[in-house]
Amino acid sequence: MSANTTAARLALKTPEAAFLNILEREFHFSPRVAGEVLNAASEVLLGGTEQVRPGQVRLVVARLDAPFGPPLAESAKVEVTLTVEAGLEDATVLATEGREGLRRGRILRLLAEAIEQGGVLTQEDLARVLQVTVRTVRRDIQVLKAEGHTIDTRGPVKGVGRGQTHKVKIIALWLDRQGYDKIARWVHHSPQAIKRYVSAFLRMVLLHQEGRSVSEIAFLTQTSVRLVEDYLALYRAAQGDAAQRAKLEEELARVGAWAGPEGAAAEKGGLRL
């Protein structure tokens, strides 16, 4: 049996796959609606950092705003929650890109999660969490840089600035009408992960349009204030681009119709985003 076949079989045994099966078989949701519900549940129920869920670890790392000059041991620290194993999403990447592609996608995810929580990882942090050598991490980082990624580890970030996580870049590409599959290949993620990021972005925009504050949006979506601010900055920038504004209006209308009390999905017992 090939590695790809084995990985695909494992993907069917994840909790996410079981949840999708229940939604489709017992609640008669279409695959698309079941996927939307899974995305919403993943962000709202599992997106917070207060509790560690299976596949996650907590790590004390340097603060993003800590000066780069002093030794790391003397720098200000922050505790962050990192997702090492993302279940079905990681299993999908493993089946399509192999272990190296999966590891590189995890590096992008781990760096983004740390920055969103006000921390910054070193290459040694990444090696420790991924259980590989620092040499392997350095090699992966060189490949990612060659692919056009900005790698925000402690050193290049130098402890200052906001950086830009891959989630922000994903939404920017999506607003430019790049397809889910193309974006997923670039960031070594699954298309389902890209759809989840887009779904979270659209929910934040809808809440913003309702007049919710940044802190309220962060609480309701169980994400960081930083990510909300970054996503809303993308939303405001899109208003000045006719093509992006049209794309956003199309998607917001679709999500609003699906989630609203008068939407077709709501009439069939669908859940709100």
PyMOL commands that set and color helices and strands:
alter all, ss='L'
color gray80, all
select helices_A, chain A and resi 3-11+15-25+31-46+72-74+88-116+123-130+134-146+166-175+180-187+191-209+214-221+225-238+242-259+264-267
alter helices_A, ss='H'
color red, helices_A
select strands_A, chain A and resi 56-63+77-83+119-120
alter strands_A, ss='S'
color yellow, strands_A
deselect
rebuild
show_as cartoon
